[in-house]
Amino acid sequence: MQSDIQSDRNFWSVIPAGGAGTRLWPLSRAEKPKFLLPLLGERSLLQQTVDRLTPFSPLERTIIVAGPAHADEIARQVPDLPTENIVIEPSPKGTAPAIGLAAILIHERDPDAVMASFAADHAVQNLEAFGAAIRSAQLAASEGWLTTIGLTPTRPETGYGYIERTEAIASTNTPVPVYVASRFTEKPDFELAEAFISSGRFVWNASMFFWSVDRFIEELAIHQPSLFESLSAIAGAWRSADRADVLQREWSSIESMTVDQGLMEKVSGFAVVPAEMGWSDVGDWHGLGELLEKDDHENSIRAESIVEDVSNSVVYSTTDRLVALIGIDGLVVIDTPDALLLIPRDRSQEVRSIVDQLRESNDDRT
């Protein structure tokens, strides 16, 4: 499988690395967000993402788009990545501008390229299924389809977007079936999510997109002409002395948007590859706890600790303090040198509100 993919020298990977990871505060911070942290093993989520992609697109065909505050750490963590492949965005504007700029820059270097985008801070456990899905999506994209990988849902999740597929086959001779998709639905309520699961036609949108750069740029010009003009101006000045000035001027005028809502929801047709690959967005402390090793009482503990009559809890510490718990069920305890978080595990999504309050008060512990 891997050697087959390596034979295609026009396949590029783009990793937008602009997420803040606020729901994993106080470990994930503005200066070092979750994608730069070794939350699942010895390597950071970004490094693990790069490791997964290297068999399909080596580092010379891998682009990471990130903010200026994280460029040096990215270069340190991925030392063999060519310097020109770290594309700096002046401020976070969502995935559409980040991926769009990368696409235009790739097109200048490789007009026949097929590119794919992957979040910097997700986890994948089944690499064989991941590879089969990538190969299938790549082949569909090379045939002209705007393609996405959809994850088989395991629960009626209200925090994810969904993609509905039809029974029509979009591409043949692929390792796994590629279907014509009909629509995106963003974060449904619980009742609608249950209906989606029951139908068997919906998959989670994990923001893994594939397309030929030609087709992507064409659709961007049609559906987001203002964004396309700004990105084209930036790319036109990329290798000139005016690059910094043009980048700052044009970027400041760009509207924030995701590539899902800014482009994919507007195109006339696209394809989806349903896959089961043990995927997680590592979105909050509950989700991270599900990925960490558990004891006999369903506790996920990364701390020096004493626990007695404790179950279904997440304990994570970056200090040398002893964490002691007695008679607790379903609690998240996160201990860092300057902040301590205690929250019921089923309310993990609400951590973001703490970060919002810190920002409002100009507290630098965000």
C-alpha positions in Angstrom: 0.0 0.0 0.0 2.6 2.5 1.0 4.9 1.9 -1.9 2.0 2.3 -4.3 1.3 5.8 -2.8 4.9 6.8 -2.9 5.0 6.3 -6.6 2.7 9.3 -7.1 5.1 12.2 -7.0 2.4 14.8 -7.3 0.7 14.1 -3.9 1.0 16.9 -1.3 -0.1 17.1 2.3 -1.2 20.4 4.0 -1.4 20.6 7.7 -3.3 23.7 9.0 -1.9 24.2 12.5 -3.8 27.2 13.8 -6.0 25.6 16.5 -5.9 26.9 20.0 -7.1 23.7 21.8 -8.9 25.8 24.4 -10.9 22.8 25.8 -7.7 21.2 26.9 -6.7 24.2 29.1 -4.7 24.5 31.4 -2.3 22.2 29.6 -3.0 23.6 26.1 -2.0 27.3 26.1 -1.8 30.0 23.4 2.0 29.8 23.3 2.0 26.0 23.1 -1.4 24.7 22.0 -2.4 21.0 22.0 -0.9 20.1 18.6 2.6 20.9 20.0 2.1 18.7 23.1 3.0 15.0 23.6 -0.5 14.1 24.9 -0.4 10.6 23.5 3.1 9.2 23.8 6.5 10.8 23.5 5.8 12.7 20.3 3.5 15.7 19.9 0.2 15.4 18.1 1.8 17.4 15.2 4.7 15.0 15.1 2.4 12.1 15.0 0.4 13.7 12.2 3.6 14.2 10.2 4.7 10.6 11.0 1.4 9.2 9.6 1.6 11.3 6.4 5.3 10.8 5.5 4.7 7.5 3.8 2.3 9.2 1.4 3.9 12.6 1.0 7.5 13.1 2.2 8.5 16.2 3.9 9.5 18.0 0.7 5.8 17.7 -0.2 4.4 18.6 3.2 3.2 22.1 4.0 2.4 23.3 7.5 0.5 26.5 7.9 0.8 28.2 11.3 1.0 31.4 13.2 4.3 33.3 13.9 4.3 32.3 17.5 4.6 28.7 16.7 6.9 28.6 13.7 10.1 28.1 15.7 8.7 25.2 17.7 7.3 23.6 14.6 10.8 23.8 13.0 12.3 22.3 16.2 9.8 19.5 16.3 10.0 18.7 12.5 13.7 19.6 11.8 13.8 18.0 8.4 10.9 20.0 7.0 12.2 22.5 4.5 12.0 26.0 5.8 9.9 27.2 2.9 7.3 24.6 3.7 6.4 26.4 7.0 3.9 29.0 5.7 3.2 31.7 8.3 -0.2 33.3 8.5 -0.2 36.6 10.4 -3.3 35.7 12.4 -5.8 32.8 12.6 -8.5 33.2 9.9 -9.8 29.6 9.7 -8.9 26.8 7.4 -10.2 28.2 4.1 -7.5 31.0 3.9 -4.8 28.7 5.3 -5.5 25.8 2.9 -6.2 28.2 0.0 -2.9 30.0 0.3 -1.1 26.6 0.5 -2.9 25.4 -2.6 -1.9 28.4 -4.7 1.7 28.1 -3.5 1.7 24.4 -4.3 0.3 25.0 -7.7 3.2 27.3 -8.5 5.6 24.5 -7.6 3.7 21.6 -9.0 0.8 22.5 -11.3 -0.3 18.8 -11.6 -0.5 18.3 -7.8 -3.2 16.5 -5.9 -3.3 17.9 -2.3 -4.9 16.9 0.9 -5.4 18.7 4.2 -5.2 17.1 7.7 -5.7 18.7 11.1 -2.5 19.0 13.1 -4.1 17.8 16.4 -6.1 14.6 15.7 -5.3 11.0 16.6 -5.6 7.9 14.4 -5.1 4.4 15.8 -5.7 2.1 12.7 -3.0 3.1 10.3 -3.8 0.4 7.8 -7.4 1.7 7.4 -6.0 5.3 7.3 -3.8 4.3 4.4 -6.5 2.6 2.5 -8.8 5.7 2.9 -6.0 8.1 1.8 -5.3 6.0 -1.3 -8.9 5.9 -2.2 -9.5 9.6 -1.7 -6.3 10.4 -3.6 -7.5 8.4 -6.6 -10.9 10.1 -6.6 -9.3 13.5 -6.3 -7.0 12.7 -9.3 -10.2 12.0 -11.3 -11.5 15.4 -10.5 -13.6 14.9 -7.4 -13.5 17.2 -4.4 -13.2 14.4 -1.9 -13.4 14.0 1.9 -12.9 11.2 4.3 -15.8 10.6 6.6 -15.6 8.7 9.9 -18.1 6.0 10.7 -20.0 7.5 13.8 -19.9 5.6 17.0 -22.5 7.7 18.9 -25.0 10.5 18.2 -22.3 13.2 18.7 -23.6 16.8 18.6 -20.2 18.5 18.5 -19.2 17.2 15.1 -20.4 18.0 11.6 -21.9 15.2 9.5 -21.8 14.2 5.8 -24.6 12.4 4.1 -23.6 10.0 1.3 -25.7 8.5 -1.5 -25.5 4.9 -2.8 -23.9 6.1 -6.1 -20.2 5.2 -6.5 -18.0 8.2 -7.4 -14.8 6.4 -8.2 -14.0 2.8 -9.1 -10.8 0.7 -8.6 -10.1 2.1 -5.2 -9.1 0.1 -2.1 -12.4 1.1 -0.4 -15.6 2.5 -1.9 -15.9 6.2 -2.7 -19.5 7.5 -2.8 -21.1 10.6 -4.2 -22.1 12.8 -1.2 -25.2 14.9 -0.9 -24.7 17.4 1.9 -23.0 18.6 5.0 -24.8 19.2 8.3 -23.0 21.2 11.0 -23.4 20.1 14.6 -27.0 18.7 14.8 -29.0 18.5 18.0 -29.1 15.2 19.8 -32.4 14.1 18.2 -31.2 14.8 14.7 -27.9 13.1 15.4 -29.7 10.0 16.5 -31.7 10.0 13.3 -28.5 10.4 11.3 -26.9 7.4 13.1 -30.1 5.2 12.6 -30.2 6.0 8.8 -26.7 4.5 8.2 -26.1 7.2 5.5 -24.1 9.7 7.6 -20.5 9.9 8.6 -18.6 12.4 10.8 -16.8 15.2 9.0 -13.1 15.0 10.2 -11.9 17.8 7.9 -9.7 15.5 5.7 -10.1 17.0 2.2 -8.5 15.9 -1.1 -8.5 17.6 -4.5 -6.4 18.5 -7.5 -5.0 22.0 -6.9 -6.4 23.0 -10.3 -10.0 22.0 -9.3 -9.7 23.6 -5.8 -8.4 26.9 -7.1 -11.2 27.0 -9.8 -13.9 26.4 -7.1 -12.4 28.9 -4.8 -12.4 31.6 -7.5 -16.1 30.8 -8.1 -17.4 30.6 -4.6 -15.0 32.9 -2.7 -13.8 35.4 -5.3 -12.6 38.0 -2.7 -10.6 35.4 -0.8 -9.2 34.1 -4.1 -8.1 37.6 -5.1 -6.4 38.3 -1.8 -4.6 34.9 -1.7 -3.5 35.3 -5.3 -2.0 38.7 -4.5 -0.1 37.2 -1.5 1.2 34.3 -3.6 2.2 36.8 -6.3 4.4 38.6 -3.9 5.6 35.5 -2.0 9.2 35.6 -3.4 9.5 39.4 -3.6 10.8 42.1 -1.3 7.1 43.2 -0.8 6.0 39.9 0.6 5.6 41.0 4.2 3.7 44.2 3.3 1.4 42.5 0.9 0.7 39.6 3.2 -0.2 41.9 6.1 -2.4 44.1 4.0 -4.3 41.4 2.2 -4.6 39.1 5.2 -6.1 41.8 7.3 -9.0 42.1 4.8 -9.7 38.4 4.7 -12.9 37.1 6.3 -12.5 34.2 8.7 -14.1 31.0 7.4 -13.6 27.2 7.4 -13.0 25.4 4.2 -16.1 23.3 5.0 -18.5 26.2 5.1 -16.6 28.6 2.8 -16.2 26.1 -0.1 -17.3 22.5 0.4 -20.9 23.3 1.4 -21.2 25.4 -1.8 -19.9 23.1 -4.5 -22.3 21.3 -6.8 -21.0 17.8 -6.0 -18.4 16.0 -4.0 -17.3 12.6 -2.9 -16.8 10.9 0.5 -14.8 7.9 1.6 -16.4 6.3 4.7 -13.7 4.9 7.0 -13.2 3.3 10.4 -9.7 4.2 11.6 -9.9 4.8 15.3 -10.1 8.5 14.8 -10.4 11.2 17.6 -10.1 14.9 17.5 -8.7 14.9 21.0 -11.1 17.7 21.6 -11.5 17.8 25.4 -10.4 16.1 28.6 -13.1 13.5 28.3 -12.0 12.6 24.8 -8.3 12.5 25.8 -9.2 10.3 28.7 -10.8 7.8 26.3 -7.5 7.5 24.5 -5.2 7.2 27.5 -4.5 3.9 29.2 -7.2 3.1 31.8 -7.0 1.2 35.1 -9.5 -1.3 36.3 -11.9 1.4 37.4 -11.9 3.3 34.0 -9.6 6.0 35.3 -7.0 7.6 33.0 -4.1 8.8 35.2 -0.9 10.6 34.2 0.2 11.9 37.6 1.9 10.9 40.8 -1.3 10.0 42.6 -3.1 8.1 45.3 -6.6 7.2 44.4 -9.1 5.3 46.6 -12.7 4.5 45.5 -12.2 6.6 42.4 -13.8 5.7 39.0 -14.3 7.1 35.5 -11.9 10.0 36.1 -9.1 11.8 34.3 -6.1 12.9 36.3 -3.2 14.7 34.5 -0.4 16.6 36.1 2.8 18.3 34.8 4.0 19.1 38.3 5.7 16.9 40.9 2.9 17.4 43.4 1.1 14.3 44.7 -2.6 14.2 43.6 -4.8 12.4 46.1 -8.4 11.5 45.5 -10.9 9.6 47.6 -14.5 8.7 46.8 -14.7 10.4 43.4 -16.6 9.4 40.2 -16.4 11.1 36.8 -14.0 14.0 37.7 -11.3 15.7 35.6 -8.3 16.9 37.6 -5.6 18.8 35.7 -2.7 20.2 37.6 -0.1 22.5 36.1 2.4 24.9 37.8 0.1 27.9 37.6 -3.4 26.6 37.2 -5.6 23.8 38.6 -8.7 22.6 36.8 -11.5 20.5 38.5 -14.6 19.8 36.4 -17.1 17.0 36.0 -16.1 14.8 33.2 -19.4 15.2 31.4 -19.0 19.0 31.3 -15.5 18.9 29.7 -16.7 20.9 26.8 -17.3 23.9 29.1 -13.6 24.5 29.8 -13.5 26.9 26.8 -15.6 29.4 28.8 -12.7 29.6 31.4 -10.3 30.6 28.6 -12.9 33.2 27.3 -13.0 34.8 30.8 -9.2 34.9 31.0 -9.0 36.5 27.6 -11.6 39.1 28.6 -9.6 40.0 31.6 -6.3 40.1 29.6 -4.9 37.3 31.8 -1.9 35.8 30.2 -2.6 32.3 31.5 -4.6 31.5 28.3 
